[in-house]
Amino acid sequence: MARARSYNLLCPISRALDHVGDRWNLLILRDLHAGPARFRDLHTGLTGIATNLLSERLKALEASGLIRKTESEFGVSLYSLTELGDQTGHVLFELAKLGGKLPRPEAVKKPGNLRTIAVSLGTACKRAVGPEHDFEATLHIDGEGFRLIAKHRDAEIRAGAAQTPDVVMTTSYEPMMALADGEMEQQQFLSEHAELRELTPGKEAEFFDLLSRAIREFD
């Protein structure tokens, strides 16, 4: 697919922006870090994007080799990150850290779904995880389920609850954003805005430890 606009420069930053710099592209990649998604999932989460524009952006990202489109066993089209697209996680995390230091918009809209948390909190956990972390947790955030998997010195967050979690945390989106932005202390978040259930003895301490380290990654 030929691109309508290009910087036409060899600079690697400009070349990257040729492929991800259009409006919505980075947010589409952000949401796909939560795992494969249907067109409807992406459209719901990206509040304000027209369906024809989303379709155009998905085709461009596929042509760039950042995402792929596949058919599920039920005949539903799914979009997912390629290996190259997965490498955008650290870029998006650094943007999240920068964004947390910038003024908030005056009129804040809640996203249509919360896949947005996967790349920011998930990358922070990936950077903070150690060999002592070995658990699966379910995060219920405003009714949406996510699974945090920390094993083998690696961590990730994906959409959908864990089948056999060691720990379950129930919380809300806005307190989590306040925690990540440094507007709320972790102790206040845990005592006032989070409910935890430990299903495997000893794993709550591991979960707390990884969460504490992950939050420090936003500093």
N, CA, C and O of each residue as an XYZ file, in Angstrom:
876
protein
N       0.850     -1.192      0.000
C       0.000      0.000      0.000
C       0.884      1.240      0.000
O       1.729      1.399      0.881
N       0.699      2.110     -0.970
C       1.469      3.350     -1.018
C       0.945      4.315      0.032
O      -0.264      4.440      0.228
N       1.844      4.982      0.692
C       1.457      5.924      1.720
C       1.209      7.284      1.098
O       1.933      7.725      0.205
N       0.142      7.952      1.603
C      -0.227      9.251      1.058
C       0.819     10.308      1.416
O       1.076     11.227      0.638
N       1.422     10.167      2.610
C       2.394     11.159      3.061
C       3.628     10.460      3.611
O       3.532      9.404      4.236
N       4.775     11.058      3.373
C       6.019     10.515      3.908
C       6.996     11.661      4.095
O       6.987     12.627      3.332
N       7.837     11.550      5.113
C       8.896     12.539      5.291
C      10.000     12.371      4.244
O      10.755     13.302      3.966
N      10.080     11.155      3.664
C      11.088     10.862      2.639
C      12.505     11.145      3.132
O      13.330     11.709      2.414
N      12.767     10.740      4.373
C      14.079     10.934      4.970
C      14.633      9.590      5.429
O      13.872      8.673      5.738
N      15.963      9.472      5.475
C      16.589      8.253      5.962
C      16.619      8.193      7.493
O      16.827      7.123      8.066
N      16.413      9.328      8.152
C      16.383      9.356      9.617
C      15.435      8.278     10.137
O      14.275      8.255      9.727
N      15.881      7.382     11.026
C      15.013      6.297     11.482
C      13.787      6.783     12.237
O      12.755      6.113     12.221
N      13.874      7.931     12.899
C      12.700      8.456     13.595
C      11.634      8.862     12.582
O      10.457      8.547     12.755
N      12.047      9.561     11.527
C      11.075      9.965     10.514
C      10.502      8.754      9.791
O       9.326      8.741      9.428
N      11.338      7.731      9.582
C      10.842      6.514      8.932
C       9.814      5.816      9.809
O       8.811      5.307      9.308
N      10.055      5.790     11.107
C       9.076      5.195     12.015
C       7.770      5.977     11.981
O       6.686      5.395     11.961
N       7.885      7.311     11.975
C       6.679      8.130     11.957
C       5.918      7.999     10.641
O       4.703      8.196     10.605
N       6.618      7.670      9.571
C       5.926      7.390      8.311
C       4.896      6.277      8.489
O       3.873      6.259      7.805
N       5.167      5.353      9.402
C       4.316      4.174      9.555
C       3.419      4.211     10.790
O       2.365      3.575     10.801
N       3.816      4.939     11.820
C       2.985      4.955     13.036
C       2.553      6.362     13.429
O       1.862      6.542     14.431
N       2.957      7.365     12.643
C       2.711      8.733     13.062
C       1.334      9.274     12.747
O       0.948     10.315     13.279
N       0.574      8.588     11.887
C      -0.774      9.063     11.599
C      -1.658      8.948     12.840
O      -1.463      8.065     13.674
N      -2.631      9.853     12.949
C      -3.559      9.851     14.073
C      -4.215      8.480     14.209
O      -4.665      7.903     13.219
N      -4.267      7.967     15.416
C      -4.871      6.693     15.824
C      -3.934      5.497     15.714
O      -4.160      4.493     16.388
N      -2.886      5.567     14.885
C      -2.063      4.371     14.679
C      -1.448      3.852     15.977
O      -1.517      2.657     16.263
N      -0.847      4.746     16.761
C      -0.211      4.308     18.004
C      -1.241      3.783     18.996
O      -0.942      2.881     19.778
N      -2.453      4.338     18.971
C      -3.483      3.859     19.903
C      -4.003      2.488     19.484
O      -4.365      1.676     20.336
N      -4.044      2.226     18.190
C      -4.408      0.880     17.724
C      -3.357     -0.126     18.193
O      -3.695     -1.189     18.714
N      -2.087      0.216     18.006
C      -1.018     -0.674     18.470
C      -1.083     -0.846     19.980
O      -0.907     -1.953     20.488
N      -1.334      0.240     20.700
C      -1.479      0.181     22.159
C      -2.515     -0.864     22.564
O      -2.255     -1.692     23.436
N      -3.681     -0.827     21.935
C      -4.752     -1.733     22.334
C      -4.463     -3.178     21.937
O      -4.928     -4.107     22.597
N      -3.701     -3.374     20.867
C      -3.378     -4.742     20.446
C      -2.325     -5.382     21.342
O      -2.112     -6.592     21.266
N      -1.664     -4.603     22.184
C      -0.755     -5.207     23.159
C      -1.524     -5.991     24.222
O      -0.918     -6.744     24.985
N      -2.827     -5.829     24.285
C      -3.645     -6.633     25.198
C      -3.992     -7.992     24.598
O      -4.630     -8.815     25.254
N      -3.573     -8.231     23.345
C      -3.860     -9.496     22.687
C      -4.703     -9.292     21.447
O      -5.146     -8.175     21.178
N      -4.936    -10.357     20.679
C      -5.724    -10.249     19.448
C      -7.101     -9.637     19.716
O      -7.696     -9.834     20.775
N      -7.583     -8.895     18.730
C      -8.860     -8.199     18.903
C      -9.646     -8.215     17.604
O      -9.075     -8.224     16.513
N     -10.961     -8.220     17.741
C     -11.840     -8.062     16.595
C     -11.918     -6.579     16.210
O     -11.569     -5.702     17.000
N     -12.373     -6.323     15.011
C     -12.578     -4.941     14.572
C     -13.492     -4.228     15.557
O     -13.245     -3.078     15.919
N     -14.548     -4.909     15.988
C     -15.505     -4.302     16.916
C     -14.854     -3.946     18.249
O     -15.169     -2.909     18.831
N     -13.949     -4.794     18.738
C     -13.247     -4.507     19.996
C     -12.433     -3.220     19.876
O     -12.448     -2.372     20.769
N     -11.723     -3.092     18.756
C     -10.888     -1.910     18.559
C     -11.741     -0.656     18.394
O     -11.421      0.400     18.940
N     -12.816     -0.782     17.642
C     -13.681      0.384     17.427
C     -14.318      0.844     18.728
O     -14.451      2.045     18.963
N     -14.713     -0.099     19.575
C     -15.321      0.245     20.861
C     -14.313      0.963     21.756
O     -14.656      1.931     22.434
N     -13.071      0.483     21.755
C     -12.069      1.051     22.647
C     -11.563      2.410     22.209
O     -11.212      3.246     23.041
N     -11.524      2.634     20.900
C     -10.984      3.891     20.368
C     -12.123      4.886     20.199
O     -12.603      5.107     19.087
N     -12.546      5.473     21.285
C     -13.688      6.378     21.287
C     -13.458      7.540     20.327
O     -12.515      8.314     20.490
N     -14.335      7.656     19.319
C     -14.265      8.792     18.414
C     -13.766      8.480     17.017
O     -13.851      9.342     16.142
N     -13.246      7.278     16.768
C     -12.744      6.954     15.439
C     -13.882      6.428     14.568
O     -14.682      5.609     15.021
N     -13.958      6.892     13.321
C     -14.960      6.410     12.386
C     -14.568      5.022     11.879
O     -13.380      4.709     11.797
N     -15.543      4.198     11.543
C     -15.254      2.821     11.115
C     -14.417      2.801      9.842
O     -13.524      1.965      9.703
N     -14.696      3.712      8.911
C     -13.913      3.713      7.659
C     -12.469      4.122      7.900
O     -11.559      3.621      7.240
N     -12.254      5.041      8.855
C     -10.887      5.453      9.173
C     -10.145      4.330      9.894
O      -8.965      4.106      9.628
N     -10.817      3.625     10.798
C     -10.187      2.492     11.476
C      -9.783      1.427     10.469
O      -8.688      0.871     10.551
N     -10.669      1.141      9.517
C     -10.358      0.154      8.487
C      -9.133      0.569      7.682
O      -8.280     -0.260      7.366
N      -9.051      1.861      7.350
C      -7.901      2.384      6.602
C      -6.618      2.260      7.406
O      -5.586      1.855      6.871
N      -6.675      2.603      8.678
C      -5.485      2.531      9.522
C      -5.020      1.080      9.693
O      -3.819      0.812      9.672
N      -5.944      0.159      9.859
C      -5.576     -1.248     10.021
C      -4.893     -1.780      8.769
O      -3.915     -2.522      8.866
N      -5.393     -1.411      7.601
C      -4.772     -1.854      6.354
C      -3.354     -1.297      6.222
O      -2.447     -1.992      5.764
N      -3.170     -0.034      6.629
C      -1.844      0.576      6.541
C      -0.869     -0.091      7.502
O       0.277     -0.352      7.139
N      -1.310     -0.369      8.714
C      -0.438     -1.020      9.693
C      -0.101     -2.446      9.273
O       0.999     -2.933      9.533
N      -1.046     -3.108      8.628
C      -0.785     -4.459      8.111
C       0.238     -4.395      6.982
O       1.140     -5.230      6.914
N       0.103     -3.413      6.101
C       1.053     -3.258      5.005
C       2.453     -2.937      5.516
O       3.446     -3.294      4.883
N       2.529     -2.262      6.662
C       3.823     -1.931      7.262
C       4.457     -3.101      7.990
O       5.606     -3.013      8.422
N       3.721     -4.196      8.130
C       4.252     -5.365      8.819
C       4.170     -5.283     10.330
O       4.842     -6.045     11.026
N       3.356     -4.366     10.855
C       3.238     -4.196     12.306
C       2.107     -5.023     12.894
O       2.168     -5.404     14.063
N       1.078     -5.307     12.108
C      -0.021     -6.141     12.569
C      -0.356     -7.170     11.498
O       0.049     -7.039     10.343
N      -1.094     -8.185     11.894
C      -1.564     -9.175     10.928
C      -3.062     -9.401     11.146
O      -3.587     -9.202     12.242
N      -3.720     -9.812     10.093
C      -5.141    -10.146     10.150
C      -5.299    -11.625      9.882
O      -4.818    -12.128      8.866
N      -5.963    -12.326     10.775
C      -6.171    -13.759     10.625
C      -7.642    -14.080     10.876
O      -8.390    -13.262     11.412
N      -8.033    -15.275     10.482
C      -9.401    -15.750     10.719
C      -9.385    -16.744     11.875
O      -8.582    -17.678     11.879
N     -10.262    -16.550     12.851
C     -10.364    -17.496     13.953
C     -11.081    -18.753     13.489
O     -11.599    -18.803     12.373
N     -11.109    -19.764     14.341
C     -11.786    -21.014     13.990
C     -13.284    -20.828     13.810
O     -13.959    -21.687     13.243
N     -13.804    -19.705     14.293
C     -15.229    -19.416     14.155
C     -15.503    -18.471     12.994
O     -16.620    -17.978     12.842
N     -14.480    -18.214     12.170
C     -14.653    -17.363     11.010
C     -14.663    -15.881     11.299
O     -15.100    -15.089     10.464
N     -14.188    -15.490     12.474
C     -14.138    -14.080     12.856
C     -12.731    -13.545     12.581
O     -11.737    -14.181     12.932
N     -12.659    -12.385     11.957
C     -11.355    -11.766     11.682
C     -10.764    -11.208     12.969
O     -11.444    -10.517     13.728
N      -9.494    -11.513     13.206
C      -8.775    -11.029     14.374
C      -7.532    -10.280     13.937
O      -6.848    -10.679     12.994
N      -7.247     -9.189     14.634
C      -6.034     -8.417     14.395
C      -5.085     -8.643     15.561
O      -5.509     -8.666     16.717
N      -3.806     -8.810     15.261
C      -2.819     -9.030     16.319
C      -1.500     -8.412     15.890
O      -1.295     -8.110     14.714
N      -0.612     -8.227     16.851
C       0.707     -7.677     16.569
C       1.611     -8.728     15.941
O       1.548     -9.906     16.293
N       2.447     -8.297     15.016
C       3.525     -9.143     14.536
C       4.696     -9.027     15.511
O       4.624     -8.283     16.489
N       5.753     -9.752     15.245
C       6.953     -9.633     16.086
C       7.474     -8.200     16.064
O       7.904     -7.677     17.092
N       7.435     -7.565     14.892
C       7.866     -6.172     14.789
C       6.917     -5.248     15.560
O       7.355     -4.334     16.257
N       5.635     -5.497     15.426
C       4.667     -4.677     16.144
C       4.803     -4.801     17.643
O       4.577     -3.836     18.372
N       5.170     -5.985     18.111
C       5.338     -6.190     19.548
C       6.460     -5.323     20.110
O       6.457     -4.989     21.295
N       7.419     -4.958     19.260
C       8.541     -4.134     19.713
C       8.125     -2.692     20.020
O       8.913     -1.929     20.579
N       6.906     -2.320     19.663
C       6.433     -0.967     19.975
C       6.064     -0.812     21.448
O       5.783      0.304     21.886
N       6.057     -1.877     22.212
C       5.659     -1.801     23.614
C       6.497     -0.828     24.419
O       5.961     -0.023     25.180
N       7.815     -0.898     24.256
C       8.687     -0.024     25.041
C       8.553      1.434     24.598
O       8.659      2.347     25.416
N       8.321      1.649     23.302
C       8.089      3.015     22.814
C       6.823      3.588     23.436
O       6.810      4.726     23.906
N       5.765      2.792     23.435
C       4.491      3.236     24.001
C       4.603      3.471     25.500
O       3.985      4.391     26.035
N       5.384      2.649     26.174
C       5.559      2.833     27.611
C       6.256      4.158     27.903
O       5.864      4.877     28.822
N       7.284      4.484     27.129
C       7.971      5.755     27.340
C       7.038      6.931     27.048
O       7.119      7.961     27.717
N       6.166      6.791     26.068
C       5.164      7.830     25.806
C       4.190      7.946     26.978
O       3.770      9.046     27.338
N       3.835      6.798     27.571
C       2.942      6.825     28.730
C       3.594      7.559     29.894
O       2.935      8.338     30.583
N       4.883      7.317     30.119
C       5.592      8.016     31.194
C       5.617      9.523     30.935
O       5.403     10.319     31.849
N       5.876      9.902     29.704
C       5.885     11.322     29.361
C       4.494     11.917     29.526
O       4.343     13.009     30.075
N       3.480     11.204     29.053
C       2.117     11.701     29.146
C       1.664     11.912     30.580
O       0.874     12.814     30.858
N       2.163     11.076     31.498
C       1.810     11.220     32.901
C       2.341     12.501     33.521
O       1.878     12.918     34.583
N       3.305     13.123     32.869
C       3.898     14.364     33.380
C       3.302     15.604     32.709
O       3.616     16.731     33.092
N       2.450     15.397     31.718
C       1.850     16.512     30.975
C       0.450     16.813     31.484
O      -0.183     15.947     32.088
N      -0.046     18.027     31.250
C      -1.397     18.375     31.729
C      -2.460     17.456     31.132
O      -2.376     17.047     29.974
N      -3.453     17.147     31.949
C      -4.573     16.345     31.469
C      -5.513     17.196     30.620
O      -5.562     18.414     30.790
N      -6.269     16.565     29.697
C      -7.280     17.326     28.952
C      -8.374     17.802     29.896
O      -8.623     17.192     30.936
N      -9.019     18.888     29.524
C     -10.060     19.444     30.392
C     -11.271     18.523     30.463
O     -11.842     18.330     31.537
N     -11.660     17.962     29.344
C     -12.811     17.055     29.307
C     -12.292     15.649     29.025
O     -11.952     15.325     27.887
N     -12.231     14.817     30.060
C     -11.668     13.472     29.939
C     -12.779     12.483     29.606
O     -13.797     12.427     30.296
N     -12.577     11.701     28.544
C     -13.512     10.649     28.178
C     -12.918      9.293     28.575
O     -11.740      9.025     28.337
N     -13.731      8.471     29.166
C     -13.283      7.122     29.496
C     -13.268      6.281     28.219
O     -14.206      6.365     27.425
N     -12.225      5.472     28.002
C     -12.196      4.639     26.795
C     -13.332      3.629     26.793
O     -13.852      3.252     27.843
N     -13.710      3.197     25.586
C     -14.809      2.241     25.470
C     -14.493      0.894     26.067
O     -15.402      0.189     26.505
N     -13.231      0.515     26.099
C     -12.790     -0.645     26.876
C     -11.418     -0.308     27.436
O     -10.847      0.730     27.103
N     -10.890     -1.175     28.280
C      -9.683     -0.833     29.032
C      -8.442     -1.584     28.564
O      -7.510     -1.790     29.341
N      -8.427     -1.994     27.291
C      -7.243     -2.651     26.745
C      -6.014     -1.747     26.850
O      -4.878     -2.217     26.791
N      -6.256     -0.452     27.005
C      -5.180      0.535     27.119
C      -4.198      0.239     28.244
O      -3.033      0.629     28.164
N      -4.656     -0.452     29.304
C      -3.773     -0.664     30.460
C      -2.696     -1.711     30.188
O      -1.686     -1.761     30.890
N      -2.907     -2.551     29.169
C      -2.013     -3.696     28.990
C      -0.589     -3.282     28.673
O       0.354     -3.843     29.230
N      -0.415     -2.305     27.784
C       0.944     -1.961     27.369
C       1.667     -1.145     28.433
O       2.871     -1.321     28.618
N       0.966     -0.257     29.140
C       1.653      0.571     30.139
C       2.001     -0.238     31.384
O       3.175     -0.350     31.735
N       1.000     -0.801     32.053
C       1.273     -1.582     33.251
C       2.004     -2.876     32.910
O       2.871     -3.319     33.664
N       1.657     -3.482     31.776
C       2.314     -4.730     31.385
C       3.796     -4.550     31.113
O       4.604     -5.383     31.521
N       4.169     -3.463     30.423
C       5.583     -3.211     30.152
C       6.326     -2.870     31.431
O       7.478     -3.269     31.605
N       5.670     -2.125     32.341
C       6.296     -1.827     33.629
C       6.580     -3.108     34.396
O       7.642     -3.249     35.002
N       5.639     -4.039     34.371
C       5.856     -5.330     35.039
C       6.962     -6.121     34.358
O       7.764     -6.774     35.025
N       7.007     -6.065     33.033
C       8.060     -6.779     32.291
C       9.443     -6.260     32.675
O      10.394     -7.035     32.783
N       9.553     -4.943     32.880
C      10.836     -4.354     33.259
C      11.195     -4.653     34.709
O      12.372     -4.717     35.064
N      10.181     -4.834     35.539
C      10.422     -4.972     36.976
C      10.488     -6.413     37.457
O      10.963     -6.662     38.565
N      10.031     -7.359     36.666
C       9.902     -8.740     37.123
C      11.269     -9.356     37.440
O      12.269     -9.043     36.795
N      11.289    -10.222     38.429
C      12.506    -10.915     38.810
C      12.289    -12.414     38.876
O      11.166    -12.877     38.675
N      13.333    -13.188     39.151
C      13.206    -14.650     39.209
C      12.318    -15.127     40.353
O      11.844    -16.262     40.337
N      12.090    -14.266     41.346
C      11.271    -14.654     42.497
C       9.771    -14.518     42.233
O       8.958    -14.907     43.072
N       9.404    -13.973     41.086
C       7.988    -13.782     40.760
C       7.505    -14.939     39.897
O       8.006    -15.148     38.792
N       6.543    -15.683     40.396
C       6.009    -16.846     39.686
C       4.538    -16.990     40.056
O       4.189    -17.719     40.985
N       3.675    -16.282     39.315
C       2.247    -16.323     39.650
C       1.419    -15.857     38.457
O       1.933    -15.283     37.497
N       0.124    -16.125     38.555
C      -0.860    -15.555     37.633
C      -1.895    -14.826     38.467
O      -2.354    -15.331     39.492
N      -2.257    -13.636     38.017
C      -3.248    -12.838     38.737
C      -4.335    -12.395     37.768
O      -4.079    -12.169     36.585
N      -5.533    -12.278     38.282
C      -6.630    -11.685     37.519
C      -6.861    -10.279     38.041
O      -6.966    -10.064     39.249
N      -6.939     -9.325     37.124
C      -7.255     -7.951     37.468
C      -8.653     -7.649     36.943
O      -8.879     -7.640     35.733
N      -9.586     -7.403     37.852
C     -10.927     -6.967     37.459
C     -10.953     -5.452     37.572
O     -10.907     -4.899     38.671
N     -11.029     -4.784     36.423
C     -10.985     -3.323     36.393
C     -12.299     -2.825     35.802
O     -12.551     -2.965     34.606
N     -13.122     -2.246     36.655
C     -14.450     -1.775     36.215
C     -15.200     -2.865     35.457
O     -15.855     -2.593     34.451
N     -15.103     -4.088     35.942
C     -15.841     -5.196     35.355
C     -15.140     -5.915     34.227
O     -15.599     -6.980     33.814
N     -14.041     -5.378     33.705
C     -13.287     -6.056     32.649
C     -12.167     -6.888     33.261
O     -11.501     -6.450     34.199
N     -11.963     -8.085     32.727
C     -10.950     -8.979     33.256
C      -9.670     -8.956     32.454
O      -9.696     -8.948     31.223
N      -8.539     -8.945     33.160
C      -7.216     -9.045     32.546
C      -6.388    -10.036     33.346
O      -6.611    -10.213     34.544
N      -5.443    -10.675     32.696
C      -4.563    -11.615     33.388
C      -3.141    -11.089     33.372
O      -2.618    -10.698     32.328
N      -2.531    -11.083     34.531
C      -1.130    -10.730     34.698
C      -0.364    -12.021     34.942
O      -0.605    -12.717     35.928
N       0.548    -12.333     34.052
C       1.340    -13.550     34.158
C       2.787    -13.155     34.395
O       3.376    -12.427     33.596
N       3.361    -13.633     35.490
C       4.757    -13.351     35.831
C       5.455    -14.688     36.052
O       5.242    -15.350     37.067
N       6.283    -15.073     35.103
C       6.991    -16.353     35.171
C       8.287    -16.256     34.370
O       8.371    -15.525     33.383
N       9.288    -17.003     34.812
C      10.531    -17.154     34.052
C      11.156    -15.796     33.707
O      11.604    -15.585     32.580
N      11.182    -14.887     34.673
C      11.774    -13.564     34.499
C      11.075    -12.732     33.418
O      11.685    -11.834     32.836
N       9.830    -13.020     33.154
C       9.070    -12.265     32.163
C       7.672    -12.016     32.712
O       7.193    -12.754     33.573
N       7.025    -10.978     32.213
C       5.672    -10.648     32.666
C       4.909    -10.024     31.517
O       5.493     -9.376     30.649
N       3.593    -10.225     31.517
C       2.742     -9.616     30.511
C       1.327     -9.507     31.056
O       0.931    -10.249     31.955
N       0.574     -8.568     30.495
C      -0.846     -8.423     30.806
C      -1.612     -8.592     29.511
O      -1.274     -7.979     28.499
N      -2.654     -9.430     29.539
C      -3.479     -9.687     28.374
C      -4.953     -9.594     28.762
O      -5.318     -9.803     29.919
N      -5.778     -9.283     27.791
C      -7.217     -9.216     28.019
C      -7.755    -10.605     28.348
O      -7.319    -11.600     27.770
N      -8.701    -10.663     29.277
C      -9.288    -11.935     29.683
C      -8.737    -12.408     31.009
O      -7.529    -12.363     31.242
N      -9.623    -12.862     31.876
C      -9.210    -13.307     33.207
C      -8.390    -14.586     33.129
O      -8.558    -15.382     32.206
N      -7.498    -14.783     34.102
C      -6.722    -16.027     34.204
C      -7.651    -17.170     34.586
O      -8.596    -16.972     35.349
N      -7.392    -18.353     34.068
C      -8.245    -19.507     34.365
C      -8.080    -19.979     35.805
O      -9.060    -20.312     36.471
N      -6.846    -20.006     36.282
C      -6.589    -20.453     37.656
C      -5.663    -19.445     38.333
O      -4.484    -19.734     38.540
N      -6.178    -18.274     38.677
C      -5.317    -17.235     39.243
C      -4.844    -17.567     40.651
O      -5.536    -18.251     41.405
N      -3.680    -17.085     40.993
C      -3.179    -17.188     42.357
C      -3.677    -16.023     43.210
O      -3.833    -16.143     44.425
N      -3.923    -14.895     42.543
C      -4.374    -13.669     43.216
C      -5.419    -13.005     42.330
O      -5.307    -13.035     41.104
N      -6.425    -12.409     42.940
C      -7.442    -11.646     42.207
C      -7.510    -10.246     42.812
O      -7.688    -10.096     44.021
N      -7.367     -9.221     41.968
C      -7.508     -7.842     42.425
C      -8.660     -7.183     41.691
O      -8.752     -7.268     40.466
N      -9.540     -6.526     42.437
C     -10.663     -5.795     41.866
C     -10.467     -4.314     42.154
O     -10.276     -3.916     43.303
N     -10.517     -3.494     41.097
C     -10.282     -2.061     41.258
C     -10.992     -1.312     40.151
O     -11.805     -1.884     39.425
N     -10.678     -0.003     40.019
C     -11.284      0.842     38.997
C     -10.200      1.542     38.189
O      -9.052      1.653     38.620
N     -10.584      2.005     37.024
C      -9.643      2.585     36.059
C      -9.020      3.882     36.563
O      -7.800      4.035     36.509
N      -9.822      4.808     37.047
C      -9.295      6.119     37.427
C      -8.280      6.041     38.570
O      -7.248      6.707     38.485
N      -8.514      5.270     39.629
C      -7.473      5.135     40.657
C      -6.185      4.521     40.124
O      -5.093      4.892     40.555
N      -6.309      3.579     39.183
C      -5.107      2.988     38.605
C      -4.312      4.032     37.835
O      -3.083      4.048     37.907
N      -4.998      4.908     37.096
C      -4.313      5.964     36.362
C      -3.658      6.962     37.322
O      -2.553      7.445     37.075
N      -4.354      7.259     38.415
C      -3.786      8.169     39.412
C      -2.536      7.571     40.050
O      -1.575      8.285     40.337
N      -2.556      6.260     40.270
C      -1.386      5.577     40.823
C      -0.220      5.644     39.847
O       0.903      5.959     40.239
N      -0.482      5.347     38.569
C       0.578      5.360     37.568
C       1.135      6.768     37.347
O       2.325      6.933     37.077
N       0.275      7.777     37.461
C       0.715      9.162     37.238
C       1.390      9.768     38.461
O       1.832     10.916     38.416
N       1.476      9.012     39.553
C       2.108      9.516     40.763
C       1.226     10.440     41.579
O       1.713     11.142     42.465
N      -0.092     10.447     41.285
C      -1.022     11.301     42.015
C      -1.594     10.610     43.250
O      -2.294     11.237     44.044
N      -1.302      9.336     43.410
C      -1.801      8.574     44.549
C      -0.720      7.618     45.023
O      -0.060      6.973     44.208
N      -0.536      7.525     46.321
C       0.423      6.585     46.888
C      -0.126      5.161     46.778
O      -1.336      4.937     46.815
N       0.803      4.202     46.642
C       0.379      2.818     46.496
C      -0.425      2.339     47.705
O      -1.400      1.606     47.546
N      -0.027      2.745     48.905
C      -0.745      2.299     50.098
C      -2.184      2.785     50.088
O      -3.096      2.049     50.463
N      -2.389      4.033     49.656
C      -3.753      4.554     49.568
C      -4.555      3.795     48.521
O      -5.721      3.465     48.737
N      -3.921      3.520     47.385
C      -4.597      2.762     46.338
C      -5.044      1.395     46.847
O      -6.187      0.989     46.640
N      -4.131      0.690     47.515
C      -4.437     -0.663     47.972
C      -5.470     -0.671     49.094
O      -6.305     -1.572     49.164
N      -5.417      0.328     49.968
C      -6.331      0.328     51.112
C      -7.718      0.870     50.771
O      -8.712      0.457     51.367
N      -7.784      1.809     49.796
C      -9.054      2.479     49.517
C      -9.694      2.107     48.189
O     -10.903      2.264     48.019
N      -8.896      1.615     47.244
C      -9.428      1.437     45.891
C      -9.208      0.042     45.314
O      -9.485     -0.185     44.137
N      -8.727     -0.872     46.105
C      -8.464     -2.220     45.588
C      -8.903     -3.271     46.608
O      -8.726     -3.111     47.816
N      -9.472     -4.337     46.086
C      -9.836     -5.492     46.912
C      -9.049     -6.696     46.401
O      -9.082     -7.005     45.210
N      -8.346     -7.372     47.300
C      -7.525     -8.509     46.906
C      -7.990     -9.798     47.538
O      -8.421     -9.828     48.690
N      -7.895    -10.880     46.751
C      -8.147    -12.224     47.263
C      -6.946    -13.092     46.910
O      -6.563    -13.186     45.744
N      -6.363    -13.715     47.900
C      -5.235    -14.628     47.681
C      -5.784    -16.048     47.609
O      -6.384    -16.540     48.565
N      -5.576    -16.699     46.474
C      -6.064    -18.060     46.272
C      -4.962    -19.095     46.439
O      -5.240    -20.272     46.673
N      -3.710    -18.659     46.320
C      -2.557    -19.533     46.547
C      -1.698    -18.899     47.631
O      -1.199    -17.789     47.449
N      -1.515    -19.584     48.756
C      -0.750    -18.984     49.860
C       0.627    -18.486     49.417
O       1.354    -19.174     48.700
N       0.961    -17.284     49.859
C       2.272    -16.709     49.576
C       2.349    -15.884     48.313
O       3.305    -15.131     48.124
N       1.354    -16.010     47.436
C       1.429    -15.320     46.151
C       1.010    -13.854     46.248
O       1.390    -13.049     45.397
N       0.242    -13.500     47.261
C      -0.128    -12.097     47.426
C       1.113    -11.240     47.648
O       1.200    -10.129     47.126
N       2.076    -11.750     48.419
C       3.312    -11.001     48.664
C       4.085    -10.804     47.367
O       4.630     -9.727     47.128
N       4.136    -11.835     46.528
C       4.821    -11.711     45.236
C       4.120    -10.675     44.364
O       4.769     -9.861     43.707
N       2.791    -10.714     44.364
C       2.013     -9.763     43.569
C       2.272     -8.331     44.029
O       2.523     -7.447     43.210
N       2.211     -8.103     45.355
C       2.484     -6.776     45.906
C       3.878     -6.296     45.526
O       4.070     -5.137     45.161
N       4.845     -7.201     45.618
C       6.228     -6.826     45.337
C       6.384     -6.406     43.885
O       7.008     -5.383     43.602
N       5.819     -7.188     42.949
C       5.936     -6.841     41.538
C       5.185     -5.545     41.235
O       5.680     -4.708     40.479
N       3.999     -5.370     41.814
C       3.241     -4.143     41.589
C       4.037     -2.932     42.078
O       4.082     -1.905     41.400
N       4.662     -3.047     43.244
C       5.461     -1.937     43.790
C       6.623     -1.593     42.863
O       6.887     -0.421     42.594
N       7.313     -2.620     42.380
C       8.435     -2.372     41.475
C       7.959     -1.779     40.156
O       8.611     -0.896     39.598
N       6.814     -2.265     39.652
C       6.293     -1.771     38.399
C       5.919     -0.295     38.493
O       6.194      0.473     37.571
N       5.301      0.103     39.587
C       4.915      1.505     39.757
C       6.140      2.411     39.753
O       6.086      3.529     39.240
N       7.249      1.931     40.326
C       8.467      2.742     40.340
C       9.035      2.948     38.937
O       9.788      3.894     38.706
N       8.677      2.067     37.999
C       9.147      2.221     36.630
C       8.554      3.454     35.956
O       9.075      3.920     34.942
N       7.465      3.982     36.516
C       6.825      5.166     35.928
C       7.510      6.458     36.384
O       7.217      7.524     35.843
N       8.411      6.385     37.362
C       9.057      7.597     37.855
C       9.984      8.201     36.811
O      10.611      9.230     37.064
